[in-house]
Amino acid sequence: MAIRLLPTPVMATIGVALDGGDSSSTILQAAAPLARALGASITLVSVVERPDIPPDRKPWLEGVAANLRAQGSEVVVDLRVGAAAGELLSFTRDATPLFLALATHGRRGLARLRMGS
């Protein structure tokens, strides 16, 4: 008789990219209920160019995570240093999330016309 070991199931995660701005947090209104419905955790991903700028990002992320945990979500914080696009791609390779959710920049008026959202 052979014994077959099954892999331990790994909880799926939804990556949520946040840049510290007010508009980036709006994506949580969609991602958090979806994660709970799917039984997935949430990984809050944020990228800074240098480790010393901005110094308040980690405490801000931990505050966002605490609010989500109070609502019943399992949350992990992943603060990365480097170029945003490259680090977000690296996160998707490392964590293999179900998907990566992010909001627009929230630009308005002439800035939106000139640079897009």
Jmol script that loads the backbone (N, CA, C; Angstrom):
load data "model"
ATOM      1  N   MET A   1       0.847  -1.170   0.000  1.00  0.00           N
ATOM      2  CA  MET A   1       0.000   0.000   0.000  1.00  0.00           C
ATOM      3  C   MET A   1       0.899   1.242   0.000  1.00  0.00           C
ATOM      4  N   ALA A   2       0.699   2.116  -0.955  1.00  0.00           N
ATOM      5  CA  ALA A   2       1.477   3.344  -1.062  1.00  0.00           C
ATOM      6  C   ALA A   2       0.744   4.487  -0.375  1.00  0.00           C
ATOM      7  N   ILE A   3       1.500   5.293   0.272  1.00  0.00           N
ATOM      8  CA  ILE A   3       0.929   6.492   0.901  1.00  0.00           C
ATOM      9  C   ILE A   3       1.275   7.673   0.018  1.00  0.00           C
ATOM     10  N   ARG A   4       0.258   8.400  -0.337  1.00  0.00           N
ATOM     11  CA  ARG A   4       0.465   9.562  -1.201  1.00  0.00           C
ATOM     12  C   ARG A   4       0.287  10.828  -0.387  1.00  0.00           C
ATOM     13  N   LEU A   5       1.308  11.666  -0.394  1.00  0.00           N
ATOM     14  CA  LEU A   5       1.234  12.939   0.319  1.00  0.00           C
ATOM     15  C   LEU A   5       0.726  14.012  -0.626  1.00  0.00           C
ATOM     16  N   LEU A   6      -0.307  14.688  -0.196  1.00  0.00           N
ATOM     17  CA  LEU A   6      -0.859  15.781  -0.990  1.00  0.00           C
ATOM     18  C   LEU A   6      -0.213  17.087  -0.557  1.00  0.00           C
ATOM     19  N   PRO A   7      -0.011  17.999  -1.492  1.00  0.00           N
ATOM     20  CA  PRO A   7       0.572  19.281  -1.095  1.00  0.00           C
ATOM     21  C   PRO A   7      -0.366  20.041  -0.174  1.00  0.00           C
ATOM     22  N   THR A   8       0.219  20.763   0.745  1.00  0.00           N
ATOM     23  CA  THR A   8      -0.569  21.595   1.643  1.00  0.00           C
ATOM     24  C   THR A   8      -1.183  22.727   0.839  1.00  0.00           C
ATOM     25  N   PRO A   9      -2.497  22.911   0.943  1.00  0.00           N
ATOM     26  CA  PRO A   9      -3.100  23.991   0.166  1.00  0.00           C
ATOM     27  C   PRO A   9      -2.575  25.352   0.625  1.00  0.00           C
ATOM     28  N   VAL A  10      -2.302  26.178  -0.317  1.00  0.00           N
ATOM     29  CA  VAL A  10      -1.823  27.525  -0.040  1.00  0.00           C
ATOM     30  C   VAL A  10      -2.975  28.480  -0.289  1.00  0.00           C
ATOM     31  N   MET A  11      -3.177  29.387   0.651  1.00  0.00           N
ATOM     32  CA  MET A  11      -4.264  30.340   0.486  1.00  0.00           C
ATOM     33  C   MET A  11      -3.957  31.266  -0.686  1.00  0.00           C
ATOM     34  N   ALA A  12      -4.940  31.439  -1.531  1.00  0.00           N
ATOM     35  CA  ALA A  12      -4.789  32.367  -2.656  1.00  0.00           C
ATOM     36  C   ALA A  12      -4.745  33.790  -2.115  1.00  0.00           C
ATOM     37  N   THR A  13      -4.075  34.662  -2.848  1.00  0.00           N
ATOM     38  CA  THR A  13      -4.004  36.058  -2.433  1.00  0.00           C
ATOM     39  C   THR A  13      -4.382  36.972  -3.585  1.00  0.00           C
ATOM     40  N   ILE A  14      -4.877  38.115  -3.237  1.00  0.00           N
ATOM     41  CA  ILE A  14      -5.146  39.186  -4.188  1.00  0.00           C
ATOM     42  C   ILE A  14      -4.162  40.293  -3.862  1.00  0.00           C
ATOM     43  N   GLY A  15      -3.366  40.680  -4.828  1.00  0.00           N
ATOM     44  CA  GLY A  15      -2.432  41.775  -4.640  1.00  0.00           C
ATOM     45  C   GLY A  15      -3.141  43.104  -4.847  1.00  0.00           C
ATOM     46  N   VAL A  16      -2.900  44.032  -3.954  1.00  0.00           N
ATOM     47  CA  VAL A  16      -3.476  45.374  -4.073  1.00  0.00           C
ATOM     48  C   VAL A  16      -2.321  46.365  -4.006  1.00  0.00           C
ATOM     49  N   ALA A  17      -2.067  47.050  -5.125  1.00  0.00           N
ATOM     50  CA  ALA A  17      -0.975  48.018  -5.195  1.00  0.00           C
ATOM     51  C   ALA A  17      -1.450  49.363  -4.666  1.00  0.00           C
ATOM     52  N   LEU A  18      -0.707  49.900  -3.716  1.00  0.00           N
ATOM     53  CA  LEU A  18      -1.041  51.191  -3.112  1.00  0.00           C
ATOM     54  C   LEU A  18       0.184  52.094  -3.152  1.00  0.00           C
ATOM     55  N   ASP A  19      -0.035  53.366  -3.501  1.00  0.00           N
ATOM     56  CA  ASP A  19       1.097  54.293  -3.565  1.00  0.00           C
ATOM     57  C   ASP A  19       1.089  55.326  -2.450  1.00  0.00           C
ATOM     58  N   GLY A  20       0.187  55.187  -1.502  1.00  0.00           N
ATOM     59  CA  GLY A  20       0.134  56.125  -0.396  1.00  0.00           C
ATOM     60  C   GLY A  20      -0.812  57.275  -0.608  1.00  0.00           C
ATOM     61  N   GLY A  21      -1.327  57.434  -1.816  1.00  0.00           N
ATOM     62  CA  GLY A  21      -2.261  58.514  -2.108  1.00  0.00           C
ATOM     63  C   GLY A  21      -3.691  58.119  -1.779  1.00  0.00           C
ATOM     64  N   ASP A  22      -4.527  59.120  -1.571  1.00  0.00           N
ATOM     65  CA  ASP A  22      -5.928  58.856  -1.239  1.00  0.00           C
ATOM     66  C   ASP A  22      -6.638  58.071  -2.339  1.00  0.00           C
ATOM     67  N   SER A  23      -6.361  58.390  -3.600  1.00  0.00           N
ATOM     68  CA  SER A  23      -7.075  57.719  -4.688  1.00  0.00           C
ATOM     69  C   SER A  23      -6.679  56.252  -4.820  1.00  0.00           C
ATOM     70  N   SER A  24      -5.466  55.894  -4.427  1.00  0.00           N
ATOM     71  CA  SER A  24      -5.052  54.495  -4.558  1.00  0.00           C
ATOM     72  C   SER A  24      -5.841  53.585  -3.623  1.00  0.00           C
ATOM     73  N   SER A  25      -6.272  54.111  -2.489  1.00  0.00           N
ATOM     74  CA  SER A  25      -7.009  53.297  -1.516  1.00  0.00           C
ATOM     75  C   SER A  25      -8.425  52.952  -1.976  1.00  0.00           C
ATOM     76  N   THR A  26      -8.936  53.663  -2.972  1.00  0.00           N
ATOM     77  CA  THR A  26     -10.294  53.384  -3.435  1.00  0.00           C
ATOM     78  C   THR A  26     -10.433  51.973  -3.989  1.00  0.00           C
ATOM     79  N   ILE A  27      -9.355  51.377  -4.467  1.00  0.00           N
ATOM     80  CA  ILE A  27      -9.413  50.029  -5.012  1.00  0.00           C
ATOM     81  C   ILE A  27      -9.795  49.013  -3.939  1.00  0.00           C
ATOM     82  N   LEU A  28      -9.561  49.340  -2.674  1.00  0.00           N
ATOM     83  CA  LEU A  28      -9.905  48.412  -1.584  1.00  0.00           C
ATOM     84  C   LEU A  28     -11.409  48.195  -1.474  1.00  0.00           C
ATOM     85  N   GLN A  29     -12.207  49.163  -1.929  1.00  0.00           N
ATOM     86  CA  GLN A  29     -13.662  49.023  -1.884  1.00  0.00           C
ATOM     87  C   GLN A  29     -14.132  47.874  -2.762  1.00  0.00           C
ATOM     88  N   ALA A  30     -13.365  47.535  -3.786  1.00  0.00           N
ATOM     89  CA  ALA A  30     -13.697  46.402  -4.642  1.00  0.00           C
ATOM     90  C   ALA A  30     -12.923  45.150  -4.247  1.00  0.00           C
ATOM     91  N   ALA A  31     -11.646  45.315  -3.912  1.00  0.00           N
ATOM     92  CA  ALA A  31     -10.781  44.157  -3.658  1.00  0.00           C
ATOM     93  C   ALA A  31     -11.105  43.435  -2.355  1.00  0.00           C
ATOM     94  N   ALA A  32     -11.411  44.173  -1.296  1.00  0.00           N
ATOM     95  CA  ALA A  32     -11.648  43.528   0.009  1.00  0.00           C
ATOM     96  C   ALA A  32     -12.872  42.614  -0.004  1.00  0.00           C
ATOM     97  N   PRO A  33     -14.038  43.066  -0.484  1.00  0.00           N
ATOM     98  CA  PRO A  33     -15.185  42.150  -0.517  1.00  0.00           C
ATOM     99  C   PRO A  33     -14.947  40.953  -1.445  1.00  0.00           C
ATOM    100  N   LEU A  34     -14.236  41.175  -2.544  1.00  0.00           N
ATOM    101  CA  LEU A  34     -13.950  40.077  -3.460  1.00  0.00           C
ATOM    102  C   LEU A  34     -13.047  39.044  -2.795  1.00  0.00           C
ATOM    103  N   ALA A  35     -12.036  39.505  -2.089  1.00  0.00           N
ATOM    104  CA  ALA A  35     -11.132  38.586  -1.397  1.00  0.00           C
ATOM    105  C   ALA A  35     -11.897  37.747  -0.370  1.00  0.00           C
ATOM    106  N   ARG A  36     -12.781  38.399   0.386  1.00  0.00           N
ATOM    107  CA  ARG A  36     -13.571  37.644   1.375  1.00  0.00           C
ATOM    108  C   ARG A  36     -14.477  36.628   0.683  1.00  0.00           C
ATOM    109  N   ALA A  37     -15.091  37.003  -0.420  1.00  0.00           N
ATOM    110  CA  ALA A  37     -15.979  36.091  -1.144  1.00  0.00           C
ATOM    111  C   ALA A  37     -15.224  34.892  -1.701  1.00  0.00           C
ATOM    112  N   LEU A  38     -13.982  35.106  -2.118  1.00  0.00           N
ATOM    113  CA  LEU A  38     -13.169  34.027  -2.686  1.00  0.00           C
ATOM    114  C   LEU A  38     -12.384  33.250  -1.628  1.00  0.00           C
ATOM    115  N   GLY A  39     -12.411  33.732  -0.394  1.00  0.00           N
ATOM    116  CA  GLY A  39     -11.617  33.090   0.651  1.00  0.00           C
ATOM    117  C   GLY A  39     -10.130  33.338   0.453  1.00  0.00           C
ATOM    118  N   ALA A  40      -9.787  34.459  -0.149  1.00  0.00           N
ATOM    119  CA  ALA A  40      -8.385  34.794  -0.431  1.00  0.00           C
ATOM    120  C   ALA A  40      -7.879  35.820   0.570  1.00  0.00           C
ATOM    121  N   SER A  41      -6.589  35.823   0.759  1.00  0.00           N
ATOM    122  CA  SER A  41      -5.968  36.873   1.569  1.00  0.00           C
ATOM    123  C   SER A  41      -5.706  38.085   0.677  1.00  0.00           C
ATOM    124  N   ILE A  42      -5.311  39.168   1.295  1.00  0.00           N
ATOM    125  CA  ILE A  42      -4.952  40.384   0.568  1.00  0.00           C
ATOM    126  C   ILE A  42      -3.494  40.694   0.878  1.00  0.00           C
ATOM    127  N   THR A  43      -2.727  40.964  -0.166  1.00  0.00           N
ATOM    128  CA  THR A  43      -1.363  41.436   0.023  1.00  0.00           C
ATOM    129  C   THR A  43      -1.308  42.880  -0.445  1.00  0.00           C
ATOM    130  N   LEU A  44      -1.057  43.790   0.489  1.00  0.00           N
ATOM    131  CA  LEU A  44      -0.911  45.197   0.159  1.00  0.00           C
ATOM    132  C   LEU A  44       0.519  45.409  -0.311  1.00  0.00           C
ATOM    133  N   VAL A  45       0.693  45.801  -1.560  1.00  0.00           N
ATOM    134  CA  VAL A  45       2.016  45.989  -2.146  1.00  0.00           C
ATOM    135  C   VAL A  45       2.234  47.475  -2.383  1.00  0.00           C
ATOM    136  N   SER A  46       3.353  47.982  -1.927  1.00  0.00           N
ATOM    137  CA  SER A  46       3.696  49.369  -2.162  1.00  0.00           C
ATOM    138  C   SER A  46       5.173  49.441  -2.502  1.00  0.00           C
ATOM    139  N   VAL A  47       5.507  50.343  -3.415  1.00  0.00           N
ATOM    140  CA  VAL A  47       6.888  50.470  -3.872  1.00  0.00           C
ATOM    141  C   VAL A  47       7.352  51.905  -3.657  1.00  0.00           C
ATOM    142  N   VAL A  48       8.510  52.054  -3.058  1.00  0.00           N
ATOM    143  CA  VAL A  48       9.161  53.357  -2.923  1.00  0.00           C
ATOM    144  C   VAL A  48      10.480  53.300  -3.688  1.00  0.00           C
ATOM    145  N   GLU A  49      10.890  54.440  -4.228  1.00  0.00           N
ATOM    146  CA  GLU A  49      12.128  54.470  -5.020  1.00  0.00           C
ATOM    147  C   GLU A  49      13.366  54.296  -4.160  1.00  0.00           C
ATOM    148  N   ARG A  50      13.345  54.911  -2.976  1.00  0.00           N
ATOM    149  CA  ARG A  50      14.481  54.819  -2.052  1.00  0.00           C
ATOM    150  C   ARG A  50      13.942  54.408  -0.691  1.00  0.00           C
ATOM    151  N   PRO A  51      14.739  53.671   0.086  1.00  0.00           N
ATOM    152  CA  PRO A  51      14.242  53.194   1.385  1.00  0.00           C
ATOM    153  C   PRO A  51      13.959  54.309   2.386  1.00  0.00           C
ATOM    154  N   ASP A  52      14.511  55.500   2.187  1.00  0.00           N
ATOM    155  CA  ASP A  52      14.298  56.580   3.150  1.00  0.00           C
ATOM    156  C   ASP A  52      13.167  57.529   2.745  1.00  0.00           C
ATOM    157  N   ILE A  53      12.543  57.311   1.582  1.00  0.00           N
ATOM    158  CA  ILE A  53      11.473  58.202   1.119  1.00  0.00           C
ATOM    159  C   ILE A  53      10.296  57.361   0.664  1.00  0.00           C
ATOM    160  N   PRO A  54       9.093  57.582   1.062  1.00  0.00           N
ATOM    161  CA  PRO A  54       8.678  58.364   2.220  1.00  0.00           C
ATOM    162  C   PRO A  54       8.711  57.514   3.483  1.00  0.00           C
ATOM    163  N   PRO A  55       9.144  58.049   4.592  1.00  0.00           N
ATOM    164  CA  PRO A  55       9.288  57.254   5.818  1.00  0.00           C
ATOM    165  C   PRO A  55       7.956  56.858   6.441  1.00  0.00           C
ATOM    166  N   ASP A  56       6.869  57.506   6.048  1.00  0.00           N
ATOM    167  CA  ASP A  56       5.579  57.190   6.667  1.00  0.00           C
ATOM    168  C   ASP A  56       4.801  56.108   5.920  1.00  0.00           C
ATOM    169  N   ARG A  57       5.349  55.572   4.845  1.00  0.00           N
ATOM    170  CA  ARG A  57       4.608  54.581   4.047  1.00  0.00           C
ATOM    171  C   ARG A  57       4.310  53.303   4.826  1.00  0.00           C
ATOM    172  N   LYS A  58       5.304  52.759   5.533  1.00  0.00           N
ATOM    173  CA  LYS A  58       5.103  51.500   6.266  1.00  0.00           C
ATOM    174  C   LYS A  58       4.027  51.642   7.348  1.00  0.00           C
ATOM    175  N   PRO A  59       4.068  52.686   8.189  1.00  0.00           N
ATOM    176  CA  PRO A  59       3.004  52.832   9.184  1.00  0.00           C
ATOM    177  C   PRO A  59       1.624  53.030   8.538  1.00  0.00           C
ATOM    178  N   TRP A  60       1.594  53.740   7.416  1.00  0.00           N
ATOM    179  CA  TRP A  60       0.321  53.934   6.714  1.00  0.00           C
ATOM    180  C   TRP A  60      -0.221  52.600   6.215  1.00  0.00           C
ATOM    181  N   LEU A  61       0.653  51.775   5.606  1.00  0.00           N
ATOM    182  CA  LEU A  61       0.232  50.458   5.131  1.00  0.00           C
ATOM    183  C   LEU A  61      -0.252  49.582   6.281  1.00  0.00           C
ATOM    184  N   GLU A  62       0.454  49.622   7.403  1.00  0.00           N
ATOM    185  CA  GLU A  62       0.039  48.821   8.560  1.00  0.00           C
ATOM    186  C   GLU A  62      -1.328  49.280   9.074  1.00  0.00           C
ATOM    187  N   GLY A  63      -1.611  50.583   8.999  1.00  0.00           N
ATOM    188  CA  GLY A  63      -2.927  51.088   9.389  1.00  0.00           C
ATOM    189  C   GLY A  63      -4.015  50.595   8.459  1.00  0.00           C
ATOM    190  N   VAL A  64      -3.747  50.604   7.158  1.00  0.00           N
ATOM    191  CA  VAL A  64      -4.706  50.077   6.180  1.00  0.00           C
ATOM    192  C   VAL A  64      -4.938  48.594   6.448  1.00  0.00           C
ATOM    193  N   ALA A  65      -3.858  47.867   6.702  1.00  0.00           N
ATOM    194  CA  ALA A  65      -3.962  46.431   6.983  1.00  0.00           C
ATOM    195  C   ALA A  65      -4.788  46.178   8.242  1.00  0.00           C
ATOM    196  N   ALA A  66      -4.581  46.979   9.281  1.00  0.00           N
ATOM    197  CA  ALA A  66      -5.336  46.809  10.530  1.00  0.00           C
ATOM    198  C   ALA A  66      -6.835  47.018  10.292  1.00  0.00           C
ATOM    199  N   ASN A  67      -7.181  48.011   9.481  1.00  0.00           N
ATOM    200  CA  ASN A  67      -8.602  48.234   9.166  1.00  0.00           C
ATOM    201  C   ASN A  67      -9.201  47.055   8.424  1.00  0.00           C
ATOM    202  N   LEU A  68      -8.457  46.494   7.480  1.00  0.00           N
ATOM    203  CA  LEU A  68      -8.961  45.331   6.734  1.00  0.00           C
ATOM    204  C   LEU A  68      -9.075  44.101   7.631  1.00  0.00           C
ATOM    205  N   ARG A  69      -8.119  43.932   8.529  1.00  0.00           N
ATOM    206  CA  ARG A  69      -8.183  42.794   9.457  1.00  0.00           C
ATOM    207  C   ARG A  69      -9.400  42.916  10.375  1.00  0.00           C
ATOM    208  N   ALA A  70      -9.718  44.142  10.770  1.00  0.00           N
ATOM    209  CA  ALA A  70     -10.891  44.362  11.618  1.00  0.00           C
ATOM    210  C   ALA A  70     -12.184  43.983  10.890  1.00  0.00           C
ATOM    211  N   GLN A  71     -12.140  44.001   9.562  1.00  0.00           N
ATOM    212  CA  GLN A  71     -13.296  43.612   8.752  1.00  0.00           C
ATOM    213  C   GLN A  71     -13.293  42.120   8.428  1.00  0.00           C
ATOM    214  N   GLY A  72     -12.297  41.400   8.933  1.00  0.00           N
ATOM    215  CA  GLY A  72     -12.262  39.952   8.748  1.00  0.00           C
ATOM    216  C   GLY A  72     -11.350  39.445   7.654  1.00  0.00           C
ATOM    217  N   SER A  73     -10.544  40.302   7.064  1.00  0.00           N
ATOM    218  CA  SER A  73      -9.634  39.876   5.997  1.00  0.00           C
ATOM    219  C   SER A  73      -8.281  39.473   6.567  1.00  0.00           C
ATOM    220  N   GLU A  74      -7.657  38.509   5.926  1.00  0.00           N
ATOM    221  CA  GLU A  74      -6.270  38.171   6.244  1.00  0.00           C
ATOM    222  C   GLU A  74      -5.398  39.031   5.346  1.00  0.00           C
ATOM    223  N   VAL A  75      -4.469  39.787   5.937  1.00  0.00           N
ATOM    224  CA  VAL A  75      -3.720  40.787   5.183  1.00  0.00           C
ATOM    225  C   VAL A  75      -2.223  40.671   5.458  1.00  0.00           C
ATOM    226  N   VAL A  76      -1.447  40.815   4.396  1.00  0.00           N
ATOM    227  CA  VAL A  76       0.006  40.851   4.467  1.00  0.00           C
ATOM    228  C   VAL A  76       0.458  42.169   3.837  1.00  0.00           C
ATOM    229  N   VAL A  77       1.499  42.780   4.386  1.00  0.00           N
ATOM    230  CA  VAL A  77       2.056  44.015   3.837  1.00  0.00           C
ATOM    231  C   VAL A  77       3.391  43.687   3.172  1.00  0.00           C
ATOM    232  N   ASP A  78       3.560  44.153   1.945  1.00  0.00           N
ATOM    233  CA  ASP A  78       4.789  43.923   1.190  1.00  0.00           C
ATOM    234  C   ASP A  78       5.288  45.276   0.685  1.00  0.00           C
ATOM    235  N   LEU A  79       6.262  45.865   1.381  1.00  0.00           N
ATOM    236  CA  LEU A  79       6.839  47.147   0.994  1.00  0.00           C
ATOM    237  C   LEU A  79       8.138  46.869   0.254  1.00  0.00           C
ATOM    238  N   ARG A  80       8.231  47.365  -0.972  1.00  0.00           N
ATOM    239  CA  ARG A  80       9.393  47.101  -1.822  1.00  0.00           C
ATOM    240  C   ARG A  80      10.108  48.389  -2.182  1.00  0.00           C
ATOM    241  N   VAL A  81      11.372  48.259  -2.521  1.00  0.00           N
ATOM    242  CA  VAL A  81      12.196  49.409  -2.902  1.00  0.00           C
ATOM    243  C   VAL A  81      12.672  49.198  -4.333  1.00  0.00           C
ATOM    244  N   GLY A  82      12.463  50.217  -5.176  1.00  0.00           N
ATOM    245  CA  GLY A  82      12.909  50.142  -6.563  1.00  0.00           C
ATOM    246  C   GLY A  82      11.958  50.860  -7.486  1.00  0.00           C
ATOM    247  N   ALA A  83      11.991  50.492  -8.758  1.00  0.00           N
ATOM    248  CA  ALA A  83      11.088  51.059  -9.759  1.00  0.00           C
ATOM    249  C   ALA A  83       9.738  50.354  -9.644  1.00  0.00           C
ATOM    250  N   ALA A  84       8.664  51.126  -9.619  1.00  0.00           N
ATOM    251  CA  ALA A  84       7.332  50.573  -9.359  1.00  0.00           C
ATOM    252  C   ALA A  84       6.958  49.455 -10.327  1.00  0.00           C
ATOM    253  N   ALA A  85       7.094  49.685 -11.622  1.00  0.00           N
ATOM    254  CA  ALA A  85       6.677  48.674 -12.597  1.00  0.00           C
ATOM    255  C   ALA A  85       7.447  47.371 -12.411  1.00  0.00           C
ATOM    256  N   GLY A  86       8.750  47.466 -12.284  1.00  0.00           N
ATOM    257  CA  GLY A  86       9.575  46.273 -12.107  1.00  0.00           C
ATOM    258  C   GLY A  86       9.272  45.530 -10.824  1.00  0.00           C
ATOM    259  N   GLU A  87       9.063  46.278  -9.746  1.00  0.00           N
ATOM    260  CA  GLU A  87       8.770  45.642  -8.465  1.00  0.00           C
ATOM    261  C   GLU A  87       7.388  44.993  -8.447  1.00  0.00           C
ATOM    262  N   LEU A  88       6.417  45.603  -9.109  1.00  0.00           N
ATOM    263  CA  LEU A  88       5.082  44.984  -9.183  1.00  0.00           C
ATOM    264  C   LEU A  88       5.133  43.709 -10.012  1.00  0.00           C
ATOM    265  N   LEU A  89       5.893  43.718 -11.084  1.00  0.00           N
ATOM    266  CA  LEU A  89       6.064  42.485 -11.868  1.00  0.00           C
ATOM    267  C   LEU A  89       6.768  41.418 -11.040  1.00  0.00           C
ATOM    268  N   SER A  90       7.762  41.826 -10.288  1.00  0.00           N
ATOM    269  CA  SER A  90       8.472  40.896  -9.419  1.00  0.00           C
ATOM    270  C   SER A  90       7.523  40.306  -8.367  1.00  0.00           C
ATOM    271  N   PHE A  91       6.661  41.149  -7.808  1.00  0.00           N
ATOM    272  CA  PHE A  91       5.674  40.666  -6.841  1.00  0.00           C
ATOM    273  C   PHE A  91       4.781  39.597  -7.462  1.00  0.00           C
ATOM    274  N   THR A  92       4.317  39.815  -8.695  1.00  0.00           N
ATOM    275  CA  THR A  92       3.424  38.828  -9.318  1.00  0.00           C
ATOM    276  C   THR A  92       4.148  37.508  -9.563  1.00  0.00           C
ATOM    277  N   ARG A  93       5.448  37.578  -9.845  1.00  0.00           N
ATOM    278  CA  ARG A  93       6.211  36.334 -10.007  1.00  0.00           C
ATOM    279  C   ARG A  93       6.416  35.637  -8.664  1.00  0.00           C
ATOM    280  N   ASP A  94       6.706  36.421  -7.612  1.00  0.00           N
ATOM    281  CA  ASP A  94       6.993  35.850  -6.291  1.00  0.00           C
ATOM    282  C   ASP A  94       5.748  35.288  -5.613  1.00  0.00           C
ATOM    283  N   ALA A  95       4.674  36.060  -5.605  1.00  0.00           N
ATOM    284  CA  ALA A  95       3.492  35.710  -4.822  1.00  0.00           C
ATOM    285  C   ALA A  95       2.414  35.003  -5.634  1.00  0.00           C
ATOM    286  N   THR A  96       2.498  35.042  -6.948  1.00  0.00           N
ATOM    287  CA  THR A  96       1.492  34.484  -7.852  1.00  0.00           C
ATOM    288  C   THR A  96       0.055  34.762  -7.373  1.00  0.00           C
ATOM    289  N   PRO A  97      -0.301  36.050  -7.279  1.00  0.00           N
ATOM    290  CA  PRO A  97      -1.649  36.385  -6.824  1.00  0.00           C
ATOM    291  C   PRO A  97      -2.694  35.997  -7.865  1.00  0.00           C
ATOM    292  N   LEU A  98      -3.943  35.860  -7.417  1.00  0.00           N
ATOM    293  CA  LEU A  98      -5.036  35.619  -8.354  1.00  0.00           C
ATOM    294  C   LEU A  98      -5.099  36.753  -9.362  1.00  0.00           C
ATOM    295  N   PHE A  99      -4.948  37.976  -8.876  1.00  0.00           N
ATOM    296  CA  PHE A  99      -4.824  39.148  -9.717  1.00  0.00           C
ATOM    297  C   PHE A  99      -4.214  40.284  -8.924  1.00  0.00           C
ATOM    298  N   LEU A 100      -3.826  41.326  -9.639  1.00  0.00           N
ATOM    299  CA  LEU A 100      -3.252  42.515  -9.019  1.00  0.00           C
ATOM    300  C   LEU A 100      -4.208  43.669  -9.277  1.00  0.00           C
ATOM    301  N   ALA A 101      -4.713  44.254  -8.219  1.00  0.00           N
ATOM    302  CA  ALA A 101      -5.666  45.356  -8.334  1.00  0.00           C
ATOM    303  C   ALA A 101      -4.961  46.671  -8.042  1.00  0.00           C
ATOM    304  N   LEU A 102      -5.221  47.675  -8.854  1.00  0.00           N
ATOM    305  CA  LEU A 102      -4.681  49.001  -8.601  1.00  0.00           C
ATOM    306  C   LEU A 102      -5.634  50.048  -9.144  1.00  0.00           C
ATOM    307  N   ALA A 103      -5.574  51.201  -8.536  1.00  0.00           N
ATOM    308  CA  ALA A 103      -6.442  52.311  -8.925  1.00  0.00           C
ATOM    309  C   ALA A 103      -5.702  53.233  -9.880  1.00  0.00           C
ATOM    310  N   THR A 104      -6.433  54.176 -10.447  1.00  0.00           N
ATOM    311  CA  THR A 104      -5.805  55.171 -11.304  1.00  0.00           C
ATOM    312  C   THR A 104      -5.126  56.218 -10.443  1.00  0.00           C
ATOM    313  N   HIS A 105      -4.423  57.113 -11.057  1.00  0.00           N
ATOM    314  CA  HIS A 105      -3.746  58.197 -10.336  1.00  0.00           C
ATOM    315  C   HIS A 105      -4.717  59.189  -9.739  1.00  0.00           C
ATOM    316  N   GLY A 106      -5.911  59.275 -10.268  1.00  0.00           N
ATOM    317  CA  GLY A 106      -6.883  60.222  -9.746  1.00  0.00           C
ATOM    318  C   GLY A 106      -6.651  61.644 -10.217  1.00  0.00           C
ATOM    319  N   ARG A 107      -5.949  61.791 -11.329  1.00  0.00           N
ATOM    320  CA  ARG A 107      -5.737  63.144 -11.850  1.00  0.00           C
ATOM    321  C   ARG A 107      -7.046  63.716 -12.356  1.00  0.00           C
ATOM    322  N   ARG A 108      -7.154  65.033 -12.294  1.00  0.00           N
ATOM    323  CA  ARG A 108      -8.362  65.712 -12.737  1.00  0.00           C
ATOM    324  C   ARG A 108      -7.971  66.909 -13.610  1.00  0.00           C
ATOM    325  N   GLY A 109      -8.933  67.397 -14.347  1.00  0.00           N
ATOM    326  CA  GLY A 109      -8.753  68.624 -15.114  1.00  0.00           C
ATOM    327  C   GLY A 109      -7.647  68.532 -16.144  1.00  0.00           C
ATOM    328  N   LEU A 110      -6.833  69.591 -16.204  1.00  0.00           N
ATOM    329  CA  LEU A 110      -5.770  69.668 -17.210  1.00  0.00           C
ATOM    330  C   LEU A 110      -4.706  68.596 -17.028  1.00  0.00           C
ATOM    331  N   ALA A 111      -4.427  68.235 -15.778  1.00  0.00           N
ATOM    332  CA  ALA A 111      -3.425  67.182 -15.534  1.00  0.00           C
ATOM    333  C   ALA A 111      -3.889  65.865 -16.151  1.00  0.00           C
ATOM    334  N   ARG A 112      -5.189  65.557 -16.054  1.00  0.00           N
ATOM    335  CA  ARG A 112      -5.709  64.320 -16.644  1.00  0.00           C
ATOM    336  C   ARG A 112      -5.650  64.385 -18.166  1.00  0.00           C
ATOM    337  N   LEU A 113      -6.001  65.565 -18.699  1.00  0.00           N
ATOM    338  CA  LEU A 113      -5.960  65.734 -20.147  1.00  0.00           C
ATOM    339  C   LEU A 113      -4.534  65.566 -20.664  1.00  0.00           C
ATOM    340  N   ARG A 114      -3.581  66.137 -19.958  1.00  0.00           N
ATOM    341  CA  ARG A 114      -2.186  66.114 -20.381  1.00  0.00           C
ATOM    342  C   ARG A 114      -1.522  64.748 -20.136  1.00  0.00           C
ATOM    343  N   MET A 115      -1.752  64.151 -18.963  1.00  0.00           N
ATOM    344  CA  MET A 115      -1.024  62.946 -18.574  1.00  0.00           C
ATOM    345  C   MET A 115      -1.871  61.691 -18.547  1.00  0.00           C
ATOM    346  N   GLY A 116      -3.195  61.817 -18.614  1.00  0.00           N
ATOM    347  CA  GLY A 116      -4.060  60.657 -18.495  1.00  0.00           C
ATOM    348  C   GLY A 116      -4.311  60.319 -17.044  1.00  0.00           C
ATOM    349  N   SER A 117      -5.162  59.335 -16.800  1.00  0.00           N
ATOM    350  CA  SER A 117      -5.462  58.951 -15.431  1.00  0.00           C
ATOM    351  C   SER A 117      -4.616  57.775 -15.033  1.00  0.00           C
TER     352      SER A 117
END
end "model"
wireframe off; spacefill off
backbone 0.3
color backbone group
